[in-house]
């Protein structure tokens, strides 16, 4: 599996990076994590798309499955993505994002 990140740089200076690491929590529990040794630059007032391979341990998958009950809807699962871009002139830059996932289409629920 992989997580695709769109990294935006709203600043006057470029962001140089030499690695990416991230953790993905779903429903308050760690689901996946990944690292990449990608190197690159996000230009000033620009954006870049990074693809980071992630792995899901059997324990994490089981924990997620047990956490989902039949009564819980799959259209409002909270997620948190935390990570960092390593390197560059100013060192490591951390990022985070959170929101909700809609897994109804994955399950096959047409509603």
N, C-alpha and C positions, 0 to 999 in steps of 0.2 A: 504494500500500500504506500501511498505517498500523499503528502499535504502540499497543496499549491498555495503559495503566499504571494500576494501583491504588495510589495513594499513601496511606499510612497515617501519621497523626500521633499518636504515643503520648504527647505532651507536654501540659503544662498551658496552653500558649499557642498561639494560632493561627499558621499559616504562610501568609503572603501571598506570592504569586508573580506574576511578570509576564513569564514566558517559560519555555520548556522546550527543552532540546537533548539529543540522545542519539545514541549509537553502538551498533550491534549487531554483535558478532563471533560468527561460527560457525566451529567447527573451527579456532580460532586465527587466523582471518583476518577483516578487516572485510567485512561483507556490506551493511549499510545504515546510513544516518544521516539524521537529520531534526531540524527545528526548528519551533517554533510560538510565536506571540506571545500565546498564551492568557494571560489574567489570572484570578486567582481567589484563594480562601482555602480552606485545609484547616483546618477547625475543630479545637479542642482535643479530644483523644481521639476523633478522627473519621477518615474516609477520603474520598477523592475519586477519580473515574475520569477520566483524561486520555487523549485520543486524539491522537497525534502522527503527522502524515504523514511517511513516510520514503521515501527514494529509494535505488535500487540501480543503480549504474553498470554498464554492459555489461562493463567490465573486472572488477569485483567478482564479477559473476555467472559470468563465464568462469573466474575464479580458483577460485571455489567448485566449479564443475563439474569442473575438472581435478583438484581436490584429492580429489574423491570417486572412489574406485576401486571396481571391481566387488566386491572382497573386503570392503570396509568396510560394516558394517551401518548401517542408517539409524535404528536405535532408540536410539542412544546418542551423538548428536553433541553435543559440548560447546558451550555458548554463554556469552557474557558481555555483559551490558547495562550500559553506563555512561552517566550523564547528569547533568544539573543542573537545578534549579529556580532561576530567576534572580529577584533582587529581594527584597523583603520587608524587615522591620526588621533582620534579622540578615544580610542579604546573600544570596549564592548558597549553596544547599544542594546538595551533591553526593550521588549515590546510585549504587549498583551492585548487580547481582544476577548469579548464575551458576548453571548447572545443565546439564541435558541435554535435548535435543529428541528426540522420536520422530516421524520423518518417514515411517514405514511407511504410514500411512493416506494421505498425500499421494501416495506412489508407487503405492498400490493393493495393497500387501502385506497379506493378511488375517491374517498371523501376527505 
